[in-house]
Amino acid sequence: MANILDEFPYPWSKKEAQQLHVTLCQVSPTVKNTVLAAEKSGVDTSQIFTDQAVYLVWVEILNYSAIHGLTRKMVQDVFDRLSTGSPAIAFLEQLLSDKPVITAAEPRGDNGKPNFIKGTDDITEPEALLYRDDLTLETGKILQLVETLRKMKDLSPSVCRLVVEVYGRGQYGTGFRIGPDLLLTNWHVLHRISDGVPATAVRAEFMYEDDGLGGDIAAKPIQCDITTIVSSRVDDWAVIKVSEPMDDAWPIIKLTESVAPQPQSSAFIIQHPLGNRKRVGFVRNQVSDFDDRLVHYLTDTQEGSSGSPVFDQSGKLFALHHAGGRPQEVLGRPPLSKNEGIRISKVMEGLLSQGVVVV
């Protein structure tokens, strides 16, 4: 199979090509830096319309680079400039080395547009004003942040990376433990999006994370039983049972103890961005909007974060992450993304209607 880095025209229909576009938007989310990166790779940026959103600029650059045989060089240049530990490293490395690529399950439309259930990922002025450019913190709030991050650390073992196969095609996402033998994630993580075919194999990888000292912890794989999948495509949730015992040290996140989101409250997300080792999103992480079904928040996520738990600052679950927005420059501020999750109350309603007992 031809590598997308060498194809002409740019193969937008391929999942890895769509993921490369989104990844480039995330690692270079401003038009200025994007243009500089393209010029360094030999792209004639006078042929690119730069007075538009950065994700549209990247569309034009990828189309141009494919025509002129520059895609591989451009991706290599971007890869060489990534900082150590960037979630994008593993994906770009796979592409550049011509290795088989396992892509994120998250559905994307034209130009990387996410599949939001309510509205779009466009950032409104009120949402942009929810955060300040000042990333310092009042000293009186230090203890609360420390306590919240301690809770995220305690809850972290319950979150796993899901490696899913649908008739030979691999995809990944995030899931978390909600019962003695039960995991919660998105419908689109456990199904092929194009036709709704369910997974033919699922493996949960717990403790796929770093040791805090520059090393990695060996993941603990747990096989899952694909015959136990219960799901809702409409509300994008799915549960699956494991086929072997889970470690008692991995906490159960009880859906019955979930809470309602609050306006402009915090949204902390424990996730596996781009299928990499576990991370927590906690910067500029305000809730911007919600109703009785959905929640929008500004916490940073990437493809692969689908199926992650969303917590408030008290460590209480309130949403299931399902779609990440594109980086946007607004009001002259640093690039910002808006994301969408399904309220846990809505997930519980669906589970109970299908006879699934929740704890």
C-alpha positions as CSV (number, residue, x, y, z in Angstrom):
1,M,0.0,0.0,0.0
2,A,1.4,3.4,-1.0
3,N,2.4,5.7,1.8
4,I,0.3,8.9,1.9
5,L,3.5,10.9,2.1
6,D,4.3,9.9,-1.5
7,E,0.8,10.0,-3.0
8,F,-0.6,12.5,-5.6
9,P,-3.1,14.0,-5.3
10,Y,-3.2,14.2,-1.5
11,P,-5.4,11.2,-0.5
12,W,-8.0,12.9,1.7
13,S,-10.3,9.9,1.8
14,K,-7.7,7.9,3.8
15,K,-7.9,8.0,7.6
16,E,-4.2,8.4,8.1
17,A,-4.2,11.4,5.7
18,Q,-7.0,13.0,7.7
19,Q,-5.2,12.3,10.9
20,L,-2.0,13.9,9.5
21,H,-3.9,17.0,8.7
22,V,-5.3,17.3,12.2
23,T,-2.0,16.5,13.7
24,L,-0.2,19.2,11.7
25,C,-2.9,21.7,12.8
26,Q,-2.2,20.7,16.5
27,V,1.6,20.9,16.4
28,S,1.5,24.2,14.3
29,P,-1.7,25.9,15.2
30,T,-0.9,29.5,14.0
31,V,-0.9,30.7,10.4
32,K,2.4,32.4,10.9
33,N,4.2,29.3,12.1
34,T,2.5,27.2,9.5
35,V,3.7,29.4,6.7
36,L,7.2,29.4,8.0
37,A,7.2,25.6,8.2
38,A,5.9,25.3,4.6
39,E,8.5,27.7,3.3
40,K,11.3,25.8,5.0
41,S,10.1,22.6,3.1
42,G,10.1,24.3,-0.3
43,V,6.4,25.2,-0.6
44,D,5.8,28.4,-2.5
45,T,3.5,30.1,0.0
46,S,2.6,32.9,-2.5
47,Q,0.3,30.2,-4.0
48,I,-1.4,29.7,-0.6
49,F,-4.3,31.8,0.6
50,T,-3.2,32.5,4.2
51,D,-6.0,34.9,5.2
52,Q,-8.1,32.0,6.6
53,A,-8.3,29.6,9.4
54,V,-5.1,27.6,10.0
55,Y,-6.8,24.2,9.3
56,L,-7.8,25.5,5.8
57,V,-4.2,26.8,5.3
58,W,-2.9,23.3,6.0
59,V,-5.4,21.9,3.5
60,E,-3.9,24.1,0.7
61,I,-0.3,23.3,1.8
62,L,-0.9,19.5,1.8
63,N,-2.5,19.7,-1.6
64,Y,0.4,21.8,-2.9
65,S,3.1,19.6,-1.3
66,A,1.5,16.4,-2.8
67,I,1.5,18.0,-6.3
68,H,5.2,18.9,-6.0
69,G,6.4,15.9,-4.1
70,L,7.2,17.8,-0.9
71,T,4.9,16.1,1.6
72,R,7.5,13.7,3.0
73,K,10.1,16.4,3.4
74,M,7.6,18.7,5.0
75,V,6.5,16.1,7.5
76,Q,10.1,15.2,8.2
77,D,10.9,18.9,8.9
78,V,7.9,19.1,11.3
79,F,9.0,15.9,13.0
80,D,12.6,17.1,13.5
81,R,11.3,20.3,15.3
82,L,9.0,18.5,17.7
83,S,9.9,18.8,21.4
84,T,10.7,15.6,23.3
85,G,7.6,14.0,24.6
86,S,5.2,15.5,22.0
87,P,2.2,13.2,21.5
88,A,2.6,13.6,17.7
89,I,6.0,11.9,17.6
90,A,4.8,8.3,17.5
91,F,2.3,8.9,14.7
92,L,4.7,10.9,12.5
93,E,7.5,8.4,13.1
94,Q,5.2,5.6,11.9
95,L,4.4,7.5,8.7
96,L,8.0,8.5,8.0
97,S,9.3,4.9,8.5
98,D,6.6,3.4,6.3
99,K,5.3,1.3,9.2
100,P,1.6,0.3,9.3
101,V,-0.3,3.1,10.9
102,I,-3.0,2.5,13.5
103,T,-5.3,5.6,13.4
104,A,-7.5,7.2,16.0
105,A,-11.1,6.2,15.8
106,E,-12.5,9.7,16.1
107,P,-14.6,10.6,13.0
108,R,-13.7,13.7,11.0
109,G,-15.4,15.4,8.1
110,D,-14.1,17.7,5.4
111,N,-11.0,19.8,6.3
112,G,-10.7,17.9,9.6
113,K,-14.1,19.1,10.9
114,P,-15.0,17.2,14.1
115,N,-18.4,15.4,14.4
116,F,-20.0,17.7,17.0
117,I,-23.5,16.7,17.9
118,K,-24.5,20.3,18.9
119,G,-23.3,23.2,16.9
120,T,-19.7,23.4,15.6
121,D,-16.2,23.7,17.1
122,D,-16.1,27.4,16.2
123,I,-15.0,29.5,19.1
124,T,-17.3,32.3,20.1
125,E,-16.1,35.6,21.6
126,P,-17.5,34.8,25.1
127,E,-15.8,31.4,25.0
128,A,-12.5,33.0,24.0
129,L,-12.8,35.4,27.0
130,L,-13.1,32.5,29.4
131,Y,-9.4,32.2,29.8
132,R,-6.6,34.8,30.1
133,D,-3.2,34.9,28.5
134,D,-1.7,35.0,32.0
135,L,-0.9,31.4,33.0
136,T,0.1,32.4,36.5
137,L,-2.1,31.3,39.4
138,E,-3.2,33.1,42.5
139,T,-1.3,31.6,45.5
140,G,-4.5,31.1,47.3
141,K,-5.6,28.6,44.7
142,I,-2.4,26.5,44.7
143,L,-3.6,24.0,47.3
144,Q,-6.8,23.4,45.4
145,L,-4.9,22.7,42.2
146,V,-2.5,20.4,44.0
147,E,-5.4,18.5,45.6
148,T,-7.1,18.2,42.2
149,L,-4.0,16.9,40.5
150,R,-3.5,14.4,43.3
151,K,-7.1,13.2,42.7
152,M,-6.3,12.9,38.9
153,K,-3.2,10.8,39.8
154,D,-5.3,8.5,42.0
155,L,-8.0,8.1,39.3
156,S,-5.5,7.6,36.5
157,P,-5.1,3.8,36.8
158,S,-8.8,3.4,35.9
159,V,-8.1,4.8,32.4
160,C,-6.8,2.6,29.6
161,R,-5.8,2.8,26.0
162,L,-8.1,0.7,23.8
163,V,-6.6,-1.0,20.7
164,V,-9.4,-2.1,18.5
165,E,-9.5,-4.2,15.3
166,V,-12.3,-4.3,12.8
167,Y,-11.6,-7.1,10.3
168,G,-7.9,-6.4,10.1
169,R,-8.1,-2.6,10.3
170,G,-6.7,-1.1,13.6
171,Q,-7.8,2.0,15.5
172,Y,-7.4,3.2,19.0
173,G,-9.1,5.3,21.6
174,T,-9.5,5.7,25.4
175,G,-11.7,3.9,27.9
176,F,-12.2,3.7,31.7
177,R,-13.3,1.2,34.3
178,I,-16.9,1.7,35.5
179,G,-17.5,-1.7,37.1
180,P,-15.7,-4.8,38.3
181,D,-15.5,-6.1,34.7
182,L,-16.9,-3.2,32.6
183,L,-15.3,-0.4,30.5
184,L,-16.9,2.7,29.1
185,T,-15.8,4.4,25.9
186,N,-17.4,5.9,22.7
187,W,-19.5,4.0,20.1
188,H,-17.1,5.2,17.4
189,V,-14.1,3.6,19.2
190,L,-15.7,0.1,19.2
191,H,-17.2,0.3,15.7
192,R,-16.2,1.1,12.1
193,I,-17.7,4.5,11.5
194,S,-18.4,4.0,7.8
195,D,-20.9,1.2,8.2
196,G,-21.3,0.6,12.0
197,V,-19.6,-2.8,12.0
198,P,-18.6,-3.7,15.6
199,A,-15.0,-4.5,16.6
200,T,-13.7,-8.0,15.9
201,A,-11.0,-7.7,18.6
202,V,-10.5,-5.3,21.5
203,R,-7.5,-5.0,23.9
204,A,-7.5,-2.7,26.9
205,E,-4.0,-1.5,27.9
206,F,-3.9,-0.3,31.5
207,M,-0.9,1.5,33.1
208,Y,0.3,2.6,29.6
209,E,2.1,5.6,31.0
210,D,5.4,7.0,32.1
211,D,7.1,6.6,35.5
212,G,7.7,10.3,36.0
213,L,11.5,9.8,35.8
214,G,11.9,9.7,32.0
215,G,11.1,6.0,31.7
216,D,8.1,4.0,30.7
217,I,5.9,1.6,32.7
218,A,5.1,-1.7,31.0
219,A,1.4,-1.7,30.0
220,K,-0.8,-4.4,31.4
221,P,-3.0,-5.8,28.5
222,I,-6.5,-7.1,29.2
223,Q,-8.5,-8.8,26.5
224,C,-12.1,-7.8,26.1
225,D,-15.2,-9.8,25.1
226,I,-16.6,-8.3,21.9
227,T,-19.9,-10.2,22.3
228,T,-20.7,-8.1,25.3
229,I,-20.7,-4.7,23.6
230,V,-23.7,-2.6,24.4
231,S,-23.8,0.8,22.7
232,S,-25.7,3.9,21.4
233,R,-24.6,5.4,18.1
234,V,-26.8,8.4,18.6
235,D,-25.3,9.4,22.0
236,D,-21.8,7.9,21.1
237,W,-21.3,5.7,24.1
238,A,-20.4,2.0,24.4
239,V,-19.5,-0.4,27.1
240,I,-17.6,-3.7,26.9
241,K,-16.7,-6.4,29.4
242,V,-13.2,-7.6,30.0
243,S,-12.4,-11.3,29.5
244,E,-10.0,-11.6,32.4
245,P,-9.8,-10.1,35.9
246,M,-8.7,-6.5,36.4
247,D,-6.3,-5.4,39.1
248,D,-8.2,-4.4,42.3
249,A,-5.8,-1.4,42.5
250,W,-7.4,0.1,39.4
251,P,-10.3,2.2,40.8
252,I,-13.9,1.9,39.6
253,I,-15.2,5.3,38.5
254,K,-18.8,5.1,39.6
255,L,-21.3,6.6,37.3
256,T,-23.9,6.9,40.1
257,E,-21.5,9.4,41.8
258,S,-21.3,11.6,38.7
259,V,-22.3,15.3,39.0
260,A,-23.8,18.0,36.8
261,P,-21.4,20.4,35.0
262,Q,-21.2,23.9,36.2
263,P,-20.8,27.1,34.1
264,Q,-17.1,28.1,33.7
265,S,-16.1,25.3,36.0
266,S,-13.0,23.2,35.3
267,A,-12.8,20.1,33.1
268,F,-9.9,17.8,33.7
269,I,-9.4,14.9,31.2
270,I,-7.3,11.8,31.7
271,Q,-6.6,10.6,28.2
272,H,-4.4,8.8,25.6
273,P,-3.9,11.5,23.0
274,L,-2.9,10.1,19.6
275,G,-2.8,6.7,21.3
276,N,0.3,7.7,23.3
277,R,1.0,7.2,27.0
278,K,-1.5,8.6,29.4
279,R,-1.7,12.4,30.0
280,V,-4.1,14.8,31.8
281,G,-5.5,17.9,30.2
282,F,-5.7,20.7,32.8
283,V,-4.7,24.0,31.2
284,R,-7.4,26.6,30.0
285,N,-9.9,23.9,30.8
286,Q,-13.1,25.7,31.4
287,V,-16.6,24.4,30.7
288,S,-18.0,26.9,28.1
289,D,-21.5,25.5,27.5
290,F,-23.8,22.6,28.3
291,D,-27.4,21.4,28.2
292,D,-29.1,18.2,29.4
293,R,-27.3,16.1,26.9
294,L,-23.9,17.7,25.9
295,V,-21.0,19.6,27.4
296,H,-18.5,21.9,25.6
297,Y,-15.2,22.7,27.2
298,L,-11.8,24.2,26.2
299,T,-9.5,21.5,27.7
300,D,-6.8,20.3,25.2
301,T,-7.4,16.9,23.6
302,Q,-6.2,15.1,20.5
303,E,-7.4,12.2,18.4
304,G,-7.2,9.1,20.5
305,S,-8.7,11.0,23.5
306,S,-12.1,9.7,22.4
307,G,-13.8,7.8,25.3
308,S,-11.9,9.7,28.1
309,P,-13.5,10.6,31.4
310,V,-14.0,14.3,32.1
311,F,-13.8,15.4,35.8
312,D,-14.5,18.6,37.7
313,Q,-11.9,20.0,40.2
314,S,-13.3,17.7,42.9
315,G,-12.5,14.6,40.8
316,K,-16.2,14.0,40.1
317,L,-17.1,12.6,36.7
318,F,-19.5,14.6,34.6
319,A,-18.9,13.8,30.9
320,L,-17.6,11.2,28.4
321,H,-15.3,13.0,25.9
322,H,-16.3,12.3,22.3
323,A,-15.1,15.0,19.9
324,G,-12.1,17.4,19.7
325,G,-12.2,20.7,17.9
326,R,-9.7,22.3,15.6
327,P,-7.2,24.9,16.9
328,Q,-8.4,28.4,16.2
329,E,-6.9,31.9,16.6
330,V,-9.3,34.2,18.2
331,L,-9.0,37.8,19.4
332,G,-5.3,37.8,19.0
333,R,-4.9,35.1,21.7
334,P,-3.0,31.8,21.6
335,P,-4.8,29.1,19.6
336,L,-7.8,27.6,21.3
337,S,-9.9,24.5,20.7
338,K,-13.4,23.7,21.8
339,N,-14.3,20.1,22.6
340,E,-17.5,18.2,23.2
341,G,-18.6,15.5,25.6
342,I,-21.7,13.5,26.4
343,R,-23.1,14.1,29.9
344,I,-22.8,11.1,32.1
345,S,-26.5,11.4,33.1
346,K,-27.3,10.8,29.4
347,V,-25.0,7.8,29.3
348,M,-26.6,6.4,32.4
349,E,-30.1,6.9,31.0
350,G,-29.1,4.9,27.9
351,L,-27.4,2.1,29.8
352,L,-30.3,1.6,32.1
353,S,-32.7,1.5,29.1
354,Q,-30.7,-1.4,27.7
355,G,-30.6,-3.3,30.9
356,V,-27.0,-2.5,31.9
357,V,-26.6,-2.2,35.7
358,V,-24.3,0.7,36.7
359,V,-22.6,1.2,40.0
